[in-house]
Amino acid sequence: MSVLTRDEAQTRAELLDVHHYTIELDLTGGDDTFDSRTLIRFAARVDGDTFVELKPAELRSVTLDGHPLDPEALDGNRLTLPNLTAGEHELHVDAAMRYSRTGEGMHRFTDPTDGETYVYTQLFMEDVQRVFAAFDQPDLKAVFELSVTAPQNWTVLANGITEQADGVWTAAPTPLISTYLVAVAAGPWHSVRTEHRGLPFGLHCRRSLAPYLDADADELLDVTRACFDRYHEKFDEPYPFDSYDQAFVPEFNAGAMENPGLVTFRDEFVYRSAVTDTERQTRAMVIAHEMAHMWFGDLVTLKWWDDIWLNESFAEYMGYQTLTEATRFTDTWTDFGVTRKSWGYDADQRPSTHPVAPDAVDDTASALLNFDGISYAKGASALRQLVAWLGEKDFLAGINAHFARHKYGNATLADFIDNLAGATDRDVHAWADAWLRTTGVDTLTPRITPGEHGTCALTVDRAGSRPHRIAAGLYDRDLGDDGGQLVLRERLHLDLPHTETHPIGKRPALLLLNDGDLTYAKVRFDPESFETVRKELSGLPEPLTRAIVWNALRDAVRDGELAPVAYLETARAHLPLETDLAIVQGVLAFAATYIADRYLTPEERPAALATLSELCRDLIRRTEDGDNPGLRLIAVRHRIDVAAHPDTIAAWLADGTVPGGPELDPELRWRVLARLAVLGATDEAAIAAELERDPSATGQEGAARCRAALPDPEAKARAWQAMFGSDDLSNYLFTATARGFWQPEQAELVREYVGRYYADAVAVADRRGPAIADAAGRWAFPAHAVDADTLRLGEECLRAADPIPALRRKLVDQLDDLARALRVQGDDGG
């Protein structure tokens, strides 16, 4: 299959003006393929040749202006259209297309709970070619008219309002949109429908999830309406489509996809089990993020994939900011600081880093690699810094000029920057060069020098090249009756770089750079402030401030400046007093996944697990009164995950409850069983019994994970064969199996598979494509095997083999993380 290059796309865009697609899909033909008939009306500006893309199971016929073309001329995914003359043309394509089991193209899923089948599209980047023939590039926008023949009891959803007659569903024609944004979701959906501002709104999920969607429908619709109204206050352009449906679909590879008028979400967001309020906030943020795309991404679309960061960074920034302004979730930036910025920082320090706005995205395969923490989290952080620098009024003025000039069309980074520059006297072009065209993370370090009469002055050392507008928080100890608290004296506003020193009066107990988290940079502490952090972190008054400190400690561990054990000691001292759920979850996740499993040696790991177990036990005791069920749920989950002995959690499973609550819902039951499997304290019979109790899709994934986690050579061999020896596993079952397979406690048992991993991962990625390549590189990698041999084998694989780009990128990142873990293990820290 050929990937589309930027040069090819530019040449085709100069030749063609694509007007209209008429697409007929027939979903009644069986489990493996569906019929796809496409009529494309387009014009050639001059005489020339071009090509159309499709990936059929069978190409039955092609006619161009009434003249048949040879289906055998299809070369991979390209069919040449020769000898076009200037003027109007019609292309008819009739094909059978394959359903996907990997979340790419038209994904087909049968619900094990009730046997009902659902299909939906995910057409991003190049996967429209799996569903219908197209001139597949974002700047050849067109109107799409879609009809779908579906089984009698199905409902068909699409980008526009759909109507049904005699088994055929017809969608209203779209405005001008890009090929990758066309969407279909068909099946016996359970739907909740309403109207808002005269537009039909809908929520949709599998029938087996109906009670759970109904339970949360009011919350979901309240968030949707609140964000919709807030965007209409921010944006001059009204919502550009005729309806707003949100479909929660199975085995979805992303969090969600911004198809205009029909946003698709992973249906884990329809909660079957108890969740924390932070998880509800995350779901709300995804709703806000995808809705922002209706303007930035759908109404105005990138011209080429080098500007994908604009879509994602804008939606990421707007999602968090709008949720904060318009809903009850007012602490979203704390969650962003804990969970998203670390994603960006990590990605930006690997060999695979790239500028937020890269210059060289030569083809679609390269573009797909840039959906990472840089395009999302770093880009959103850059936009947040831009808003702090410009002011929100000028920022929104520039955004609205951008929408007005490019609506229903395509735009570039240069267009975006020009429109922002037109709304301010500041040099936005220079800002863009410094922030968007560079790589890496700046590091800001304070120097406090004593002056006369007990006063001090601050100088900030900057390792890096970017300008920063930040606040420096000066915190003093509370000398009142309560004590134990740190009180903000003032926030000193700084523009970096600068050489002057700033008088700060008497020395504060803690000086915190980037207080408020308005920029993207690692921060360090002066020695006295670091001691304050170690002893008094929980005394800081604001969650966002504490999040910045925890991030700084995390960075220090990763950079070899703080011993991993010192991080654990700080968590042990201060996390039992923490009130913010995002911080508790983030700290525990880093401590367990990175410190215990990777940054400490196998000999040190048991003590780390014991520390984390005690910490979780303290949190469980603290929440016995029932006042903070979210905190208790987090503590219970992590107590299960770090259990070194089976007795306590096995008793929970037998009783169906944690003493004092919560009762074990399906998520907790599978979590306990997975840990018991790792510890060798359960067996196939217990897993089968649990699957009979919960035969849902989630139950199937839980069982796959548990079976792969059993400390038994035959179980490991079966799991490996399922992942790499056959192509039967769906994307979700592959991931579940991979997550169960590697366990630090079973290092000796699975040692032989470390050497087999690289060749087998390359082979399965070649056979099954980018989605499985991503899963194989992310979840099936032996991350627990922190040793020089694992690193050497991986480096040899990259030199000798030729992994497809999606897997190569994952391996480069994993090997860099592995090398970092080796360095941390060999360093005493600070």
Disulfide bonds with the S-S distance in Angstrom:
none
